C-alpha cells in the first residue's frame, strides 16, 4: 500500500465550505474602511469582529480559502498568524485521526 502525504493546501481543500457569500450582508465590517483589517495593529479590526453576528461564517470562509489563496488580514476576529495556526492544528488532527 502506498503511503500518501498531503500538503496543507490539499488537506484544507477537503474542508471547502459551500459559500454563497450571503453572510457578508450581515457583517459588522460592511462600510468599514477595509484597510483597518490589513493594518499592523489588529486590535481595532478585532474589536469590529467581536460585535459581528457572522464572525463564525467569516472565519470559516478564511480557513476554507487555504494557503494557496491566502486571505491575509483579520477574518472572523483572527489575524493571519492565528488562522495559520488553526489550519495547522486542523491538519494535524486529521492526520492523527487517519491513523
N, C-alpha and C positions, 0 to 999 in steps of 0.2 A: 504494500500500500504506500503510495507516495505521500510524503508529508508536504503540507502546503502552508506557507507563511504569507499572511495577507498584510498589506501595508495599512497604515491607519486610514488612508483615504478609501481604500476598498472596504474596510470594516465599517466605516461611517456611512458608506453608500447603502448598506443594508438597513440603516435606520432612517431612510428618507421619509419625510412626512408628507402627507397629502396637504399641500399648502395652496389654498386658493387666494390667500392674501387678504381675505375679508377682515381678519382680526386687526389689521393695520388701521382700519377705520375707527376703532375704539382706542387706539394707542394714545397714551398721555403725551407722547412726543410729537404728535401731529401739530404742526405750526411752530414748533420749537426749532431754533437755528440748528441745523444738522451738525455744524462744526463743534457744537457742545459735546457730541458723542464721540468725537475723534480728538479731543483735546488731551494734553498730557495729564491734567488734573481731572480724574474721572468722577470725583465726588459730586459735582453738580449734575452730571448726567445720571448717576446712580440715584440721586435724590428724585429726579423726574420719574425714573423707573419704579422707585419704591411706592409711588402713588398710582401706578398703572394697573388697570384691570386685566390687561392681556400680556402681562410680563412673562408668564409661562409659555405662551404661544411664540412670543418673540425669541425667547431663549431657545426653544425647540427648533425654530427656524435657523438660528445661527449655528446650532450644533449640527443640523442636517446639511448645511452648506458644505461641510467638510473642509479640510485644509487646502484642497486644490482650488477652492473658490472662497478663500478666507473672507470672513465677514469683517474682521477688524473692528475697532471701536467698542462701544458699550452696547450690548444687546441683552434685554431681559434682566438688567441690573448687574450683569457680569462683564468685566473687561476682557480683553483679548487673552491675557495670561490665564485668567480663571476659566475661560472657555476651553483653552488648550488643555488645561489640567482635567477638566471634565471629560473631554474626548479621550484622553489617555486612560483615565480611570474606567471609562466605559469599555474601551478596547481590552484593557487588562481583565476586566470582569468577564467579558465574552470569551476570551482565550482560556481563562481558568475554568469556566463553565463547560467549555468544549472538551476539556479533559485532556 
